[in-house]
Amino acid sequence: MRSNEKVGLCMLSINALLAAIRSPEVKYVSFDVFDTLVVRPFLKPADLFVLMEQDVQQVLGCRDLPDFSALRHAAEVQARRVHAGQEDVTLTQIYEQLCCLTGLEPERAVLLRDMEMAYEQRYCVRRETSKRLWDAALAAQKRVIVVSDMYLPTETIASILARNGYHGYTGLFVSGDVGKTKSSGHLFGHVQKALAIAHGKEVLHIGDNLRSDIRCARAAGWQAYPLYNPKHLLLNRVRKRRMASPLLRCFQGISGNTPPQGAKEFLGIRCMLAVTANHVFDDPYAGGKDPFSCPSNSGYFALGMYLLATAQWLHREAEANGYDTLCFFARDGRLVKQAFEQLASVLPVQTQTRYVRLSRTALLPLMLEKREDLWALPCILNGYADYTPRKLRKVLYAITRPSTEEEWLRIFASQGFMPDVPMQSVERFQRFMLYFFDHFFDLQGQKRCTSSAKAYLKPLFAGRCATFDVGYKLRAETALRRLLDVPITAYAIHQDCDLALRRGHSFGVPSHTLYPFTPFVSWRIRELLLEPDEPGCTGYGTDGKPILEQETDGVKSEPLKCFQQAGLSFVADMTALFGRDLSRLPYRETDACVPFEALLCSGSRKEIGPFLQDGIEDDFSGTNPGTRSAWAYWRADYRAALSRDGKWKRRMRISLAMLRANPRGMFRRTERFLRRRLHGRKR
């Protein structure tokens, strides 16, 4: 490789490419089309044919889905063999060979050919970085030309360019119509001759293929610089731009308890990865070695796929079971509700959505009506051993007889309960609660709380109801079942013990989970990443409205807001791109959640740390948020998850995944390790 070629392949910024375009030496700026000017939401080009199969089935009248992708590929291979005298073939020639292969009538072959062109026009979308370069070339008074190796007709490609805002070009040269290709180098000579270009150095060509767009263009005497294919960057196929992000390794099996074997065999996963690549690597030179350390990119990839999978799961369940109402519990249900509504805008469903202001603090007064209810309190309050009398007063305030905080603390101190000393044991906790029930419990206050809660909640749970909550203990659902006496079906992400199943069986609340397993990191930190910046609910007023906190837990960090907004942007992009065809993208929901799980269990402080700047207060946990940061919370979750496996098992799992993903690199690492060990022994 020549030295000037190395410089082009190692270009570090779009600004350098803009400077090259504005160079006085350059008179023409040439662009490739596919994966350069426009990108498609498909990881493999053949995915377009897979998506077409249902429409092809209707045209052909097949009883089963035709293997259109394989037959279309075979027809193209045969067309190139039959027309070996041409450097490229046309779409018409390909469909002529499809007729020869399958006996298809020419009339229906024309319908399929036109359908393919319509799909290409629909799913080709503009690459924003290329549009910036295009506009810069026109602004610098350069003549813009378009050169593509493609079998589509010139008119179809011209229509694609016009739909995506590419206007003002001097010429459009397509290999299928010209009969010459860039990969042979002859198309560059044809363009130079057709436009009467005196010297090849006057032309700067930009494309994604390092062979046909870069090496062949330079061999023809043109200047050429790469604008890497976004999908190749996501899959780490560009040698000069290797990425080092745990999120990029998540589909290689290094993702805790959820290695996604065969995930990329599903069209839906491949399309999600392609949409992610087109967004994150639109500018292929931005982001450094780990572009997913940026909250907007990690949110788009990890949270976006997670939200879409959860929304599609709930959409399918609502449609299959005919729910009248789907209630999303505050606050971690807000993002999922927005994703569900975005999905329902293109896939309508006869289910109303409701956002229910709910918290375990607001529901606690409804769970305590008589002395026997204290038996269930250790299961209701997380971390009861960490509660202090001062903290418990805040939790039980709504059902406490009127008294000042000083009086409360003084009386309990006389019973041996110091204001800021945790309970530490279930015996001490139960003794405290028994004394509270006998001396401070306000039955009338409890009845007022129940009446106010009913006034707010009853109208929300109309008809056949289902609920969604990230939580996994079924506390709120069973409390609502008792309070409202309406049938409820509960949906959650996962369950980490059988308590939810026992509760559901006892109160007649069937439950369903997205995950059939317990994820690697399963506790409070998961909810933090899904909670919007809004005040929590502390109870319900006599007017039937929720009582909100005067202040939020602490203003959410800007990176976390950016992370959440990016996740919703992914859902919006998928629905805008595919519309009703989203139902044609099959995948396993758990596979789509793998990037989010990888972020939770493999993310470094550089990747996940910016989201965890706030303190955490679980409204049913006795931990003081001022003494525990969100980062410490996450580390505690992570260490607890790691303790499930031995150290050697974790190392073996990671090593095997790395060996499967990069055998040659793993061999070199092993070789260096052995050399160091042998060198150390000799010394």
Solvent accessible surface area in square Angstrom, and as a share of the most:
residue,aa,sasa,rsa
1,M,107,0.48
2,R,131,0.48
3,S,87,0.56
4,N,73,0.37
5,E,10,0.04
6,K,104,0.44
7,V,101,0.58
8,G,0,0.00
9,L,5,0.03
10,C,59,0.35
11,M,21,0.09
12,L,151,0.75
13,S,41,0.27
14,I,7,0.03
15,N,100,0.52
16,A,46,0.35
17,L,0,0.00
18,L,10,0.05
19,A,63,0.49
20,A,19,0.15
21,I,0,0.00
22,R,135,0.49
23,S,32,0.21
24,P,119,0.75
25,E,93,0.42
26,V,1,0.00
27,K,104,0.44
28,Y,16,0.06
29,V,0,0.00
30,S,0,0.00
31,F,0,0.00
32,D,10,0.05
33,V,0,0.00
34,F,18,0.08
35,D,25,0.13
36,T,0,0.00
37,L,0,0.00
38,V,0,0.00
39,V,5,0.03
40,R,29,0.10
41,P,1,0.01
42,F,6,0.03
43,L,22,0.11
44,K,102,0.43
45,P,96,0.60
46,A,38,0.30
47,D,1,0.01
48,L,2,0.01
49,F,15,0.06
50,V,48,0.27
51,L,3,0.01
52,M,0,0.00
53,E,24,0.11
54,Q,75,0.33
55,D,30,0.16
56,V,0,0.00
57,Q,46,0.21
58,Q,141,0.62
59,V,39,0.23
60,L,50,0.25
61,G,62,0.60
62,C,47,0.28
63,R,247,0.90
64,D,108,0.56
65,L,90,0.45
66,P,19,0.12
67,D,87,0.45
68,F,5,0.02
69,S,17,0.11
70,A,53,0.41
71,L,71,0.36
72,R,0,0.00
73,H,114,0.51
74,A,41,0.32
75,A,0,0.00
76,E,30,0.13
77,V,62,0.36
78,Q,42,0.19
79,A,0,0.00
80,R,96,0.35
81,R,157,0.57
82,V,87,0.50
83,H,46,0.21
84,A,79,0.61
85,G,85,0.82
86,Q,67,0.30
87,E,63,0.28
88,D,8,0.04
89,V,2,0.01
90,T,32,0.19
91,L,1,0.01
92,T,62,0.36
93,Q,32,0.14
94,I,0,0.00
95,Y,6,0.02
96,E,88,0.39
97,Q,17,0.08
98,L,6,0.03
99,C,25,0.15
100,C,96,0.58
101,L,77,0.38
102,T,63,0.37
103,G,62,0.60
104,L,21,0.11
105,E,77,0.35
106,P,91,0.57
107,E,123,0.55
108,R,79,0.29
109,A,4,0.03
110,V,65,0.37
111,L,99,0.49
112,L,2,0.01
113,R,54,0.20
114,D,60,0.31
115,M,31,0.14
116,E,0,0.00
117,M,30,0.13
118,A,57,0.44
119,Y,20,0.07
120,E,1,0.01
121,Q,46,0.20
122,R,106,0.39
123,Y,0,0.00
124,C,2,0.01
125,V,46,0.27
126,R,90,0.33
127,R,1,0.00
128,E,96,0.43
129,T,10,0.06
130,S,0,0.00
131,K,35,0.15
132,R,124,0.45
133,L,0,0.00
134,W,2,0.01
135,D,64,0.33
136,A,13,0.10
137,A,0,0.00
138,L,62,0.31
139,A,81,0.62
140,A,33,0.26
141,Q,158,0.70
142,K,24,0.10
143,R,115,0.42
144,V,1,0.00
145,I,0,0.00
146,V,0,0.00
147,V,0,0.00
148,S,1,0.01
149,D,48,0.25
150,M,18,0.08
151,Y,26,0.10
152,L,0,0.00
153,P,39,0.24
154,T,35,0.20
155,E,129,0.58
156,T,10,0.06
157,I,0,0.00
158,A,31,0.24
159,S,39,0.25
160,I,0,0.00
161,L,0,0.00
162,A,50,0.38
163,R,139,0.51
164,N,16,0.08
165,G,23,0.22
166,Y,1,0.00
167,H,110,0.49
168,G,58,0.56
169,Y,60,0.23
170,T,57,0.33
171,G,12,0.12
172,L,30,0.15
173,F,23,0.09
174,V,1,0.01
175,S,0,0.00
176,G,5,0.05
177,D,78,0.41
178,V,45,0.26
179,G,23,0.22
180,K,81,0.35
181,T,10,0.06
182,K,4,0.02
183,S,39,0.25
184,S,53,0.34
185,G,18,0.17
186,H,102,0.45
187,L,0,0.00
188,F,0,0.00
189,G,38,0.36
190,H,59,0.26
191,V,0,0.00
192,Q,39,0.17
193,K,174,0.74
194,A,62,0.48
195,L,33,0.16
196,A,89,0.69
197,I,11,0.06
198,A,77,0.59
199,H,121,0.54
200,G,11,0.11
201,K,100,0.43
202,E,38,0.17
203,V,0,0.00
204,L,0,0.00
205,H,0,0.00
206,I,0,0.00
207,G,0,0.00
208,D,19,0.10
209,N,70,0.36
210,L,51,0.25
211,R,137,0.50
212,S,12,0.08
213,D,1,0.01
214,I,0,0.00
215,R,100,0.36
216,C,21,0.12
217,A,0,0.00
218,R,22,0.08
219,A,84,0.65
220,A,38,0.29
221,G,30,0.29
222,W,3,0.01
223,Q,32,0.14
224,A,1,0.01
225,Y,40,0.15
226,P,0,0.00
227,L,0,0.00
228,Y,2,0.01
229,N,11,0.06
230,P,0,0.00
231,K,11,0.05
232,H,69,0.31
233,L,0,0.00
234,L,9,0.05
235,L,44,0.22
236,N,36,0.18
237,R,159,0.58
238,V,10,0.06
239,R,166,0.61
240,K,80,0.34
241,R,32,0.12
242,R,110,0.40
243,M,14,0.06
244,A,63,0.49
245,S,1,0.01
246,P,18,0.11
247,L,1,0.01
248,L,19,0.10
249,R,90,0.33
250,C,0,0.00
251,F,31,0.13
252,Q,63,0.28
253,G,4,0.04
254,I,19,0.10
255,S,1,0.01
256,G,9,0.09
257,N,67,0.34
258,T,17,0.10
259,P,50,0.32
260,P,12,0.08
261,Q,124,0.55
262,G,41,0.40
263,A,3,0.02
264,K,81,0.34
265,E,136,0.61
266,F,61,0.25
267,L,8,0.04
268,G,0,0.00
269,I,0,0.00
270,R,22,0.08
271,C,0,0.00
272,M,2,0.01
273,L,5,0.03
274,A,0,0.00
275,V,6,0.03
276,T,0,0.00
277,A,0,0.00
278,N,19,0.10
279,H,82,0.37
280,V,15,0.09
281,F,1,0.00
282,D,26,0.13
283,D,39,0.20
284,P,0,0.00
285,Y,22,0.08
286,A,51,0.39
287,G,45,0.44
288,G,42,0.40
289,K,126,0.54
290,D,18,0.09
291,P,3,0.02
292,F,0,0.00
293,S,26,0.17
294,C,55,0.33
295,P,24,0.15
296,S,34,0.22
297,N,23,0.12
298,S,0,0.00
299,G,0,0.00
300,Y,2,0.01
301,F,3,0.01
302,A,0,0.00
303,L,0,0.00
304,G,0,0.00
305,M,0,0.00
306,Y,1,0.00
307,L,0,0.00
308,L,0,0.00
309,A,0,0.00
310,T,0,0.00
311,A,0,0.00
312,Q,25,0.11
313,W,14,0.05
314,L,2,0.01
315,H,14,0.06
316,R,115,0.42
317,E,37,0.17
318,A,2,0.02
319,E,109,0.49
320,A,86,0.66
321,N,49,0.25
322,G,48,0.46
323,Y,7,0.03
324,D,71,0.37
325,T,4,0.02
326,L,3,0.01
327,C,0,0.00
328,F,0,0.00
329,F,2,0.01
330,A,16,0.13
331,R,37,0.14
332,D,9,0.05
333,G,0,0.00
334,R,57,0.21
335,L,7,0.03
336,V,0,0.00
337,K,27,0.11
338,Q,72,0.32
339,A,1,0.00
340,F,1,0.01
341,E,68,0.30
342,Q,70,0.31
343,L,0,0.00
344,A,26,0.20
345,S,77,0.50
346,V,34,0.20
347,L,19,0.10
348,P,80,0.51
349,V,25,0.14
350,Q,169,0.75
351,T,13,0.07
352,Q,111,0.49
353,T,28,0.16
354,R,79,0.29
355,Y,33,0.13
356,V,0,0.00
357,R,46,0.17
358,L,8,0.04
359,S,21,0.13
360,R,50,0.18
361,T,29,0.17
362,A,5,0.04
363,L,0,0.00
364,L,0,0.00
365,P,6,0.04
366,L,24,0.12
367,M,15,0.07
368,L,0,0.00
369,E,100,0.45
370,K,119,0.51
371,R,106,0.39
372,E,105,0.47
373,D,35,0.18
374,L,2,0.01
375,W,211,0.74
376,A,49,0.38
377,L,0,0.00
378,P,30,0.19
379,C,65,0.39
380,I,10,0.05
381,L,2,0.01
382,N,47,0.24
383,G,39,0.38
384,Y,57,0.22
385,A,33,0.25
386,D,71,0.37
387,Y,0,0.00
388,T,23,0.14
389,P,1,0.00
390,R,85,0.31
391,K,34,0.14
392,L,0,0.00
393,R,32,0.12
394,K,143,0.60
395,V,10,0.06
396,L,1,0.00
397,Y,138,0.52
398,A,50,0.39
399,I,0,0.00
400,T,16,0.09
401,R,116,0.42
402,P,131,0.82
403,S,28,0.18
404,T,80,0.47
405,E,61,0.27
406,E,127,0.57
407,E,65,0.29
408,W,0,0.00
409,L,19,0.09
410,R,156,0.57
411,I,41,0.21
412,F,0,0.00
413,A,30,0.23
414,S,84,0.54
415,Q,79,0.35
416,G,39,0.37
417,F,2,0.01
418,M,87,0.39
419,P,35,0.22
420,D,88,0.46
421,V,61,0.35
422,P,47,0.30
423,M,0,0.00
424,Q,131,0.58
425,S,43,0.28
426,V,59,0.34
427,E,122,0.55
428,R,54,0.20
429,F,0,0.00
430,Q,45,0.20
431,R,128,0.47
432,F,0,0.00
433,M,0,0.00
434,L,64,0.32
435,Y,44,0.17
436,F,0,0.00
437,F,30,0.12
438,D,70,0.37
439,H,91,0.41
440,F,12,0.05
441,F,14,0.06
442,D,25,0.13
443,L,76,0.38
444,Q,105,0.47
445,G,1,0.01
446,Q,6,0.03
447,K,105,0.45
448,R,141,0.51
449,C,30,0.18
450,T,32,0.18
451,S,70,0.45
452,S,9,0.06
453,A,0,0.00
454,K,90,0.38
455,A,56,0.43
456,Y,29,0.11
457,L,0,0.00
458,K,101,0.43
459,P,90,0.57
460,L,31,0.16
461,F,7,0.03
462,A,53,0.41
463,G,54,0.51
464,R,125,0.46
465,C,2,0.01
466,A,0,0.00
467,T,0,0.00
468,F,0,0.00
469,D,27,0.14
470,V,0,0.00
471,G,19,0.19
472,Y,33,0.12
473,K,39,0.16
474,L,9,0.05
475,R,19,0.07
476,A,11,0.09
477,E,8,0.04
478,T,3,0.02
479,A,3,0.02
480,L,0,0.00
481,R,62,0.23
482,R,112,0.41
483,L,19,0.10
484,L,6,0.03
485,D,111,0.57
486,V,20,0.11
487,P,92,0.58
488,I,3,0.01
489,T,17,0.10
490,A,2,0.01
491,Y,2,0.01
492,A,7,0.05
493,I,0,0.00
494,H,0,0.00
495,Q,34,0.15
496,D,43,0.22
497,C,60,0.36
498,D,76,0.40
499,L,23,0.11
500,A,0,0.00
501,L,101,0.50
502,R,139,0.51
503,R,30,0.11
504,G,7,0.07
505,H,166,0.74
506,S,81,0.53
507,F,73,0.30
508,G,47,0.45
509,V,2,0.01
510,P,73,0.46
511,S,29,0.18
512,H,82,0.36
513,T,41,0.24
514,L,12,0.06
515,Y,4,0.01
516,P,116,0.73
517,F,64,0.27
518,T,43,0.25
519,P,0,0.00
520,F,11,0.05
521,V,1,0.00
522,S,1,0.00
523,W,79,0.28
524,R,23,0.08
525,I,0,0.00
526,R,1,0.00
527,E,20,0.09
528,L,4,0.02
529,L,0,0.00
530,L,0,0.00
531,E,10,0.04
532,P,19,0.12
533,D,53,0.28
534,E,21,0.09
535,P,37,0.23
536,G,7,0.06
537,C,8,0.05
538,T,61,0.35
539,G,12,0.12
540,Y,22,0.08
541,G,15,0.14
542,T,128,0.75
543,D,103,0.53
544,G,15,0.15
545,K,130,0.55
546,P,36,0.23
547,I,86,0.43
548,L,61,0.30
549,E,55,0.25
550,Q,175,0.78
551,E,140,0.63
552,T,41,0.24
553,D,62,0.32
554,G,34,0.33
555,V,109,0.63
556,K,12,0.05
557,S,11,0.07
558,E,119,0.53
559,P,32,0.20
560,L,0,0.00
561,K,70,0.30
562,C,55,0.33
563,F,0,0.00
564,Q,13,0.06
565,Q,111,0.49
566,A,11,0.09
567,G,0,0.00
568,L,30,0.15
569,S,40,0.26
570,F,0,0.00
571,V,1,0.01
572,A,38,0.29
573,D,53,0.27
574,M,1,0.00
575,T,3,0.02
576,A,88,0.68
577,L,36,0.18
578,F,0,0.00
579,G,14,0.14
580,R,158,0.58
581,D,12,0.06
582,L,3,0.01
583,S,81,0.52
584,R,49,0.18
585,L,7,0.03
586,P,80,0.51
587,Y,30,0.11
588,R,100,0.37
589,E,28,0.12
590,T,35,0.20
591,D,8,0.04
592,A,0,0.00
593,C,1,0.00
594,V,2,0.01
595,P,0,0.00
596,F,0,0.00
597,E,5,0.02
598,A,0,0.00
599,L,1,0.00
600,L,0,0.00
601,C,4,0.03
602,S,35,0.23
603,G,5,0.04
604,S,53,0.35
605,R,146,0.53
606,K,134,0.57
607,E,2,0.01
608,I,0,0.00
609,G,12,0.12
610,P,34,0.22
611,F,1,0.00
612,L,5,0.03
613,Q,119,0.53
614,D,21,0.11
615,G,37,0.35
616,I,5,0.02
617,E,63,0.28
618,D,12,0.06
619,D,46,0.24
620,F,0,0.00
621,S,10,0.06
622,G,10,0.10
623,T,29,0.17
624,N,87,0.44
625,P,43,0.27
626,G,71,0.69
627,T,107,0.62
628,R,73,0.27
629,S,52,0.34
630,A,0,0.00
631,W,35,0.12
632,A,41,0.32
633,Y,24,0.09
634,W,2,0.01
635,R,64,0.23
636,A,33,0.25
637,D,5,0.03
638,Y,42,0.16
639,R,144,0.53
640,A,38,0.29
641,A,0,0.00
642,L,40,0.20
643,S,87,0.56
644,R,105,0.38
645,D,40,0.21
646,G,33,0.32
647,K,118,0.50
648,W,168,0.59
649,K,97,0.41
650,R,50,0.18
651,R,152,0.55
652,M,100,0.44
653,R,68,0.25
654,I,73,0.37
655,S,39,0.25
656,L,95,0.47
657,A,2,0.01
658,M,54,0.24
659,L,85,0.42
660,R,148,0.54
661,A,43,0.33
662,N,82,0.42
663,P,79,0.50
664,R,181,0.66
665,G,10,0.10
666,M,37,0.17
667,F,135,0.56
668,R,114,0.41
669,R,122,0.44
670,T,63,0.36
671,E,63,0.28
672,R,120,0.44
673,F,95,0.39
674,L,92,0.46
675,R,155,0.56
676,R,152,0.55
677,R,124,0.45
678,L,98,0.49
679,H,109,0.49
680,G,45,0.43
681,R,181,0.66
682,K,173,0.73
683,R,217,0.79
